[in-house]
Amino acid sequence: MTDKVTADIPVEAGKVPRHVAIIMDGNNRWARARRLNGVAGHKAGVNSVRSVVETCAREGVEVLTLFAFSSENWRRPEDEVSALMRLFLFALEREVKKLHKNNIRLRIIGDRSAFSPLLQEHMARAEEMTSENTLMTLVIAANYGGHWDIAQATRQVAARVAAGELTPSDITEDVIQQYLSIGDLPMPDLMIRTAGEQRISNFLLWHLAYTEFYFSEVYWPDFRADEMRKALSAYSQRKRRFGQTDDQVDRRLAAQH
């Protein structure tokens, strides 16, 4: 008798993850270790973003989601936040053409209302320029929080109920998911956090239910292609069960080969 396997369980063993999500941590600590200001660490981190994007695209990752600025980051010193906004705008202006040239689609998720009109305009323009690209999707989470994402999704579902388009009994996980910021993309297979911290910090709370975690001691500005490949290699050794037993997983994997 064969085991019933749901269609949304992906192929794992020895495979490249379809979707990688990264919490890019350690920019400030990297800068302090070099007696530099925090902004210098964020600038150095842009080079790691470029390296990791190139590596993931080369290795066949379909979606890469980077946690660039959380909704909690507004609590940082005002001069650092202002510098981050300038850096974000600069990166959009400089890097988007490269993404487009390399057939990479850009999506930006989060509450944009707190950003300046100029930055919002550049976000929209960058997304439009790259919207038809197919090699990989790069998702930038900016002013994003997992609680916010779930709340805005449930508000949209509630509005449909109020309009008589749905009944409470119609609300399923799939219905909620379609209103999440990246509900149309594959769930993250691998979540990486750099700089030694081991928490998810309100990042993609809904999406990380069955994600494999990889924690690196390396500060983000030093997390380049070699470190990215280490994380991908570690993922390839994981056995993802999705609630099943080892025997069930082994039989499923054997049937795939």
Wavefront OBJ file of the C-alpha trace (Angstrom):
o trace
v 0.000 0.000 0.000
v 1.452 3.377 -0.965
v 1.482 6.397 1.320
v -0.688 9.330 0.370
v 1.580 12.313 -0.282
v 0.189 15.786 -0.786
v 1.088 17.415 -4.069
v 2.678 20.477 -2.440
v 5.512 18.534 -0.799
v 8.586 19.440 -2.856
v 11.447 17.242 -3.978
v 14.317 17.651 -1.542
v 17.212 15.229 -1.310
v 20.360 16.628 -2.859
v 18.391 19.403 -4.521
v 18.828 23.150 -4.655
v 16.100 24.937 -2.653
v 13.495 26.638 -4.817
v 13.169 29.540 -2.380
v 15.853 30.894 -0.064
v 15.051 33.571 2.533
v 17.823 35.468 4.327
v 17.945 37.680 7.408
v 20.995 39.812 6.671
v 22.350 40.468 10.154
v 25.620 41.841 11.514
v 26.285 44.992 9.478
v 26.668 47.172 12.574
v 28.842 44.671 14.421
v 31.029 44.265 11.334
v 31.504 48.035 11.252
v 32.201 48.356 14.990
v 34.862 45.647 14.777
v 36.610 47.895 12.233
v 35.960 51.117 14.184
v 33.642 52.365 11.453
v 30.158 53.814 11.743
v 27.110 51.634 11.211
v 26.386 53.066 7.783
v 29.722 51.737 6.543
v 28.560 48.250 7.487
v 25.346 48.645 5.527
v 27.276 49.875 2.492
v 29.584 46.864 2.714
v 26.516 44.653 2.997
v 25.356 45.765 -0.458
v 28.336 43.924 -1.947
v 27.211 40.744 -0.187
v 23.718 41.194 -1.601
v 25.194 41.361 -5.088
v 27.341 38.267 -4.514
v 24.520 36.206 -2.998
v 22.074 37.164 -5.758
v 24.595 36.114 -8.398
v 25.345 32.844 -6.607
v 21.699 31.902 -6.124
v 20.870 32.699 -9.746
v 23.816 30.607 -10.909
v 22.864 27.664 -8.669
v 19.264 27.559 -9.881
v 17.402 29.087 -6.932
v 14.025 30.339 -8.179
v 13.226 32.871 -5.434
v 15.536 34.761 -3.096
v 13.928 36.869 -0.354
v 16.106 39.301 1.587
v 15.035 40.984 4.833
v 16.397 44.470 4.161
v 14.491 46.625 6.648
v 12.029 45.446 9.268
v 9.113 47.425 10.641
v 11.049 47.472 13.952
v 14.130 49.092 12.344
v 12.484 52.529 12.498
v 13.460 52.482 16.195
v 17.135 52.814 15.262
v 18.921 56.198 15.537
v 17.435 58.738 13.135
v 20.707 59.405 11.320
v 21.179 55.681 10.662
v 17.628 55.289 9.332
v 18.082 58.318 7.059
v 21.337 56.894 5.761
v 19.662 53.533 5.147
v 16.926 55.206 3.118
v 19.529 57.014 0.993
v 21.406 53.749 0.524
v 18.219 51.956 -0.462
v 17.455 54.608 -3.072
v 21.020 54.510 -4.369
v 20.951 50.715 -4.615
v 17.663 50.797 -6.506
v 19.035 53.296 -9.005
v 22.323 51.457 -9.467
v 21.432 47.784 -9.269
v 18.060 47.460 -10.988
v 19.491 47.786 -14.480
v 21.916 44.965 -13.657
v 19.060 42.799 -12.417
v 17.116 43.520 -15.581
v 20.108 42.752 -17.783
v 20.461 39.388 -16.023
v 16.760 38.493 -16.403
v 15.998 38.789 -12.650
v 12.600 40.030 -11.501
v 12.448 42.369 -8.503
v 9.580 42.485 -6.030
v 9.434 44.659 -2.936
v 7.166 43.669 -0.064
v 6.172 45.543 3.063
v 4.251 48.660 4.033
v 5.509 51.321 1.616
v 3.410 54.123 3.093
v 6.185 55.118 5.516
v 8.707 55.681 2.719
v 9.166 58.963 0.896
v 7.185 59.485 -2.330
v 10.475 59.488 -4.263
v 11.521 56.117 -2.853
v 8.059 54.666 -3.502
v 8.270 55.900 -7.085
v 11.639 54.222 -7.596
v 10.315 50.986 -6.089
v 7.390 50.911 -8.491
v 9.602 51.785 -11.455
v 12.101 49.037 -10.602
v 9.358 46.434 -10.300
v 7.811 47.501 -13.580
v 11.144 47.384 -15.424
v 11.861 43.817 -14.307
v 8.323 42.430 -14.204
v 8.684 40.116 -17.194
v 12.045 38.617 -16.196
v 12.137 34.877 -15.599
v 15.543 33.628 -14.392
v 14.933 34.321 -10.701
v 12.704 36.461 -8.496
v 14.483 38.682 -5.981
v 12.145 39.768 -3.180
v 13.218 42.655 -0.962
v 11.334 42.915 2.347
v 11.371 46.595 3.345
v 9.359 47.987 6.257
v 8.122 44.426 6.509
v 6.959 42.408 9.490
v 5.352 38.991 9.635
v 2.631 40.239 11.991
v 1.829 43.096 9.588
v 1.688 40.674 6.651
v -0.797 38.348 8.351
v -2.878 41.284 9.599
v -3.143 42.927 6.177
v -4.080 39.595 4.628
v -6.826 38.941 7.170
v -8.189 42.467 6.681
v -8.608 41.735 2.983
v -10.324 38.433 3.739
v -12.597 40.183 6.262
v -13.512 42.777 3.635
v -14.619 39.996 1.296
v -16.731 38.494 4.065
v -18.293 41.895 4.765
v -19.041 42.273 1.039
v -20.788 38.911 1.015
v -18.194 37.334 -1.297
v -17.081 34.812 1.336
v -18.613 33.200 4.399
v -16.561 32.459 7.525
v -16.650 28.754 6.630
v -14.984 29.571 3.298
v -11.854 30.849 5.028
v -9.066 28.298 4.709
v -5.296 28.482 4.888
v -5.205 28.738 1.099
v -7.592 31.696 1.126
v -5.476 33.582 3.665
v -2.245 32.723 1.885
v -3.339 34.233 -1.404
v -3.484 37.646 0.304
v -0.023 37.428 1.867
v 2.741 39.483 0.275
v 4.350 36.504 -1.454
v 1.455 34.079 -1.258
v 1.828 33.331 -4.968
v 5.452 32.186 -4.637
v 6.836 28.868 -3.381
v 7.216 28.633 0.376
v 10.822 29.154 1.558
v 12.769 25.909 1.662
v 15.783 27.424 3.406
v 16.053 30.379 5.776
v 19.513 31.733 6.530
v 20.427 34.146 9.303
v 23.930 35.543 9.586
v 25.961 36.909 12.522
v 25.219 34.114 14.968
v 21.711 35.095 16.048
v 19.163 32.264 16.155
v 15.715 33.806 15.874
v 13.423 34.801 13.029
v 12.650 38.365 14.185
v 9.120 38.677 12.785
v 10.226 37.571 9.300
v 7.825 35.599 7.077
v 6.050 34.108 10.100
v 3.378 32.324 8.067
v 5.799 31.069 5.451
v 8.501 29.504 7.638
v 6.368 26.708 9.115
v 8.327 23.912 7.388
v 11.452 25.799 6.365
v 14.935 24.486 7.097
v 16.995 26.969 9.160
v 20.705 27.640 8.698
v 22.522 29.929 11.125
v 25.920 31.345 10.187
v 28.385 33.019 12.543
v 29.611 35.195 9.663
v 28.600 38.858 9.652
v 26.556 39.781 6.595
v 29.249 41.942 4.882
v 31.506 38.857 4.880
v 28.784 36.471 3.685
v 29.754 36.039 0.045
v 29.577 33.295 -2.586
v 31.545 30.678 -0.615
v 29.345 31.097 2.466
v 26.221 30.936 0.329
v 27.372 27.689 -1.232
v 28.068 26.271 2.254
v 24.464 27.004 3.201
v 23.141 25.403 0.008
v 25.332 22.359 0.604
v 24.059 22.025 4.186
v 20.490 22.201 2.919
v 21.139 19.429 0.410
v 21.965 17.093 3.323
v 18.713 17.755 5.185
v 15.862 15.252 5.224
v 12.596 17.181 5.150
v 9.751 15.208 6.722
v 6.687 17.526 6.572
v 5.157 15.517 9.432
v 6.011 12.136 7.949
v 8.191 9.375 9.398
v 11.700 8.595 8.149
v 10.402 5.444 6.460
v 7.748 7.396 4.585
v 10.287 9.984 3.470
v 12.725 7.304 2.341
v 10.026 5.577 0.266
v 8.959 8.907 -1.247
v 12.515 9.803 -2.194
v 13.167 6.324 -3.605
v 10.088 6.667 -5.808
v 11.483 9.895 -7.231
v 14.656 8.229 -8.499
l 1 2 3 4 5 6 7 8 9 10 11 12 13 14 15 16 17 18 19 20 21 22 23 24 25 26 27 28 29 30 31 32 33 34 35 36 37 38 39 40 41 42 43 44 45 46 47 48 49 50 51 52 53 54 55 56 57 58 59 60 61 62 63 64 65 66 67 68 69 70 71 72 73 74 75 76 77 78 79 80 81 82 83 84 85 86 87 88 89 90 91 92 93 94 95 96 97 98 99 100 101 102 103 104 105 106 107 108 109 110 111 112 113 114 115 116 117 118 119 120 121 122 123 124 125 126 127 128 129 130 131 132 133 134 135 136 137 138 139 140 141 142 143 144 145 146 147 148 149 150 151 152 153 154 155 156 157 158 159 160 161 162 163 164 165 166 167 168 169 170 171 172 173 174 175 176 177 178 179 180 181 182 183 184 185 186 187 188 189 190 191 192 193 194 195 196 197 198 199 200 201 202 203 204 205 206 207 208 209 210 211 212 213 214 215 216 217 218 219 220 221 222 223 224 225 226 227 228 229 230 231 232 233 234 235 236 237 238 239 240 241 242 243 244 245 246 247 248 249 250 251 252 253 254 255 256 257
